[in-house]
Amino acid sequence: MKVVGIDILEIDQDETKMSKMFTENEIEYFNKFQHKTSHIAGTFCAKEAFVKALKTGFNKDIFIKDVEVLHNEKGVPYINTQNEKVKNL
């Protein structure tokens, strides 16, 4: 059996709202692109997938900005977190 899920995400590029969800490094990455909405959506989905894989989701101990999506010199994304609770899972 194959299961497919689809999430619908509304992208709001308002700087104030973005700063609540994304780190300065992530916003700096988005600003490198003329059409940044796909990068914003991809980063959000990567954060959400990470916490789903931890089986925690975002909660009172793990906030969306605790999970940072960075990119290496080849553009490959990876997760960075400074939250000790995430690191200890």
C-alpha positions in Angstrom: 0.0 0.0 0.0 1.3 3.4 -0.9 0.2 6.5 1.0 0.7 10.0 -0.3 0.1 13.1 1.8 -0.1 16.7 0.6 0.4 19.8 2.8 -0.7 23.2 1.6 1.4 26.0 2.8 0.7 29.7 2.4 4.0 31.6 2.1 4.0 35.1 3.7 7.2 36.9 3.1 6.5 39.6 5.7 9.9 40.0 7.5 8.3 40.2 11.0 6.4 36.9 10.5 9.4 35.3 8.9 11.7 36.2 11.8 9.4 34.3 14.1 9.8 31.0 12.1 13.3 31.3 10.6 16.8 32.1 11.9 18.9 34.9 10.5 21.0 32.4 8.6 17.9 30.9 6.9 16.5 34.4 6.0 19.9 35.3 4.6 19.8 32.2 2.5 16.3 33.0 1.1 17.4 36.5 0.2 20.0 35.1 -2.2 17.2 34.1 -4.6 14.9 36.2 -6.7 12.1 33.7 -6.3 12.5 32.7 -2.7 9.1 31.2 -2.0 10.1 27.6 -2.9 13.2 27.9 -0.6 11.0 29.2 2.2 8.5 26.3 1.8 11.3 23.7 1.5 12.9 24.9 4.6 9.7 24.9 6.6 8.9 21.4 5.3 12.4 20.2 6.3 12.0 21.5 9.8 8.6 19.9 10.1 9.9 16.6 8.7 12.8 16.6 11.2 10.5 17.0 14.3 8.1 14.4 12.9 11.0 12.0 12.6 11.9 12.7 16.2 8.2 11.9 17.0 7.9 15.1 19.0 6.6 17.7 16.6 6.9 21.3 17.6 5.9 21.6 21.3 6.6 23.6 24.4 10.2 22.4 24.5 11.0 22.4 20.8 10.3 25.6 18.8 10.4 26.1 15.1 13.5 28.3 15.3 15.3 25.5 17.4 15.6 23.6 14.1 17.8 25.4 11.6 18.2 24.3 8.0 21.6 25.3 6.7 23.3 24.4 3.4 26.9 23.3 2.7 29.1 24.7 0.0 27.4 22.5 -2.6 24.0 23.6 -1.5 23.1 20.4 0.3 20.8 21.1 3.2 21.5 19.9 6.7 19.9 20.4 10.2 21.6 22.4 12.9 20.1 22.8 16.4 21.4 24.4 19.6 18.5 23.1 21.7 19.9 20.5 24.2 16.5 18.8 24.4 16.6 18.1 20.7 20.2 16.9 20.9 19.5 14.5 23.7 16.6 12.7 21.9 
